[in-house]
Amino acid sequence: MKPILPVLLIVSAFSFSLNAKEVNIISPDGKLNVTVSVSNKITYSVQHGNNILIDASPVSMKLTTGEVWGENAKLRRTKRDSNRGSIDSPFGTSATIEDNYNEVTFSFGGNWALRFRVYDDGMAYRFINYRKETLFIESEEVSFRFPSDFTAYLPYVRKGDDQFQTSFENVYTHTKLSQADNERICFLPVLIEASDGKKICITEVDLESYPGMYLQNSTGKSQLDGVFAPYPSKTEQGGHNMLQQRVLQREDYIAKVEGEREFPWRVVIVSTEDKQLAVSNMTYKLASPSRVDDTSWIKPGKVAWEWWNNLNLYDVDFKTGINNETYKYYIDFASQNGIEYVILDGGWSVNKKADLMQVVPEIDIQELVNYGKKRDVGIILWAGYWAFDKDMERVCKYYSDIGVKGFKVDFMDRDDQQMVDFIYRASETAARHNLILDFHGMYKPTGLQRTYPNVLNFEGVNGLEQAKWSTEELDMVTYDVTIPFIRMVAGPMDYTQGAMRNASKGNFRPVNSEPMSQGTRCRQLAMYVIFESPINMLCDSPSNYLREPESLDFIANIPTVWDESIAIDGEVEKHVTIARRKGDTWYVGGMTDWSARDMEIDLSFLPKGNYRITLFRDGVNAHRVGRDYKREIFETSSSDKLSVHLAPGGGFAAKIESMDN
């Protein structure tokens, strides 16, 4: 990490009323103003330019003793601070991230504090506890009260789920806040459409040893309020293949706090253009710094993955399935195409035993590890949550010792304090044993990828697996051009793209064993540029990829972490275009909704010079046959513009290489 240089605050950054109970905290660029008022209640409001984005909204934290931090609080002192610096981000979408902010810490009688931090692109606040004794948090008041009836994109917990036991997968409901379902809670992030085209994205960061926050409008007014899962008091093994711990009873508190600590950041990200959200780094900036001293062993990359394609190989002379012959074929495929990993997904361990030391007789993991090592391909193992948790130290040590590179841990499906503690414990244990992690069945990222950089990816997204079983009402095309502005704001997402069977509108149907995607082939290629995903799946069968050598070559060789990212254009639910750089090579990806679209990309973001473009664009008949595409190679310069036609549900992907080197 680069050194952070302290900067003296200019007087105008903070203004205090005569009674020292109201503070204005202004962003470094002077456009965002957060007003904190301390009286019988503590409230904050947010204004950007002439637009009030959030009206005075209360904050408080209630202990089980009845004490409330935030009511009739006695302000002891305020501490002013600022930062002008940068953060290294070796496994993200930009190698270096600017970290410029102004902040105020309010300290109160009773040994607790509130810290507000303001960036050019948003604000955040958090509670701080200075007491050494054990505390029980009964509830936290988090409220976002808007000046008018704004429209929101809300990802409700799915119907039929226990509100606090969910996979965090759903599409967005686009609705006026006053018309939000008052009986359902929403998981984060959520997006609010404010005045003058501005957007507000709400999430949380540094969710450590504390339950995750949901939002709900239970009042019918233009507001959203925080909801938290109470701490589990009784659980039982169950769920998918006996790999989960289902909560049967809960305590009358949400968190047990051991001594001094900082609580999670409550985060409001502000954009004046939708495209800014698609390259937001707010989550990373607010997260706790890395706790892994040596990260040289952490290797992002791509994965040849067998679950989505149901182990369906053809043109082979052995019976495919969960056996070493099949996985050796995947390893050979990965090696021949420069793919770094192969995952053994569900099935390699004995079913319903929740014991990762019991391996089915058809699989010899050590043999596969050795076979992969000779071919420069690492092995990652899928693990159900409960099987991993109950024997974590032994499992991590054993599989690390035999050469396994990491785990894909699945079916947590909760974010109460108990589960969040597991996530941190798993991250730390895996790091000690030099194991990377991909958390599936998981809530949204909250900065853990900075604190434990061996954690490379998270699900918490309604990804391509839905195409295996969802009904014809599924609309992944619209979802695909929505998540870059909402879910991806929180961090990496394991969407699992790469389908080679591509259905134009009206031609899609769910097929579990030979699945297809909605939209065009070029849309699938574009996802490897647009979606942040340091450990990235090739979801389809090697047999299908080998029949599509041009597409395979593009996605097998594309980077998964980047030196620079630029949002070219975008509008929520309609389209998105992002450019990313690795070294001297640029990649550009674009996607549209179900509307055909003509895009013109100004190439002036490139350093001045001449370039060779390899362009994948929708074929002339892609509106009828989704896999129709055209690959073109031509020369251009940074002063040119690239014009591309996108079919309905279409996309494009381009690799841009300098000719001047």
Protein Blocks (a to p, Z undefined) as FASTA:
>chain_A
ZZdddddddfklpccdfkopaccdddfkopaccdddddfbccddddehjbcfbdcddddd
ddfkopaghiapacfbdcddddddddddfkbmbfbdcddddddddddehiiaddddddfk
bccdddddfbfbdcddfbdcdddddfbdcddddddddehiafklcehiacdddddfklpc
fkbccddddddddeehiacddddehiahiacdddddfkopacdddddddddfbdcdehjh
hiaccdfbdcfbfbdcehjdddddddddddfbfklmmmccklmmmpccdfbfblmlpccd
ddddfklnoopaehiabdcdjdfklmmmmmmmmmmnopabdcddehjacghklpakbccf
kbcfklmmmmmmmnopacdddddfklmmmmmmmmmmmmmmnopabdcdehklpabfklmm
mmmmmmmmmmmnopacddehiacdehjmmmmmmbmbdehiacfklmmmpcfklcfklmmm
mmmmmmmmnoccdehpaifbdcdehiaccdfklccdedjfklmmmmmmmpgcfbacdfbc
fklmmmmmmlmmmmmmpcfbdfbdcdfbdcehkaccddddehjbccddddddfbdcdddd
dfklpccdddddddddddfklmmmmmbccdddddddfkbccdddddehiacddddddfkZ
Z
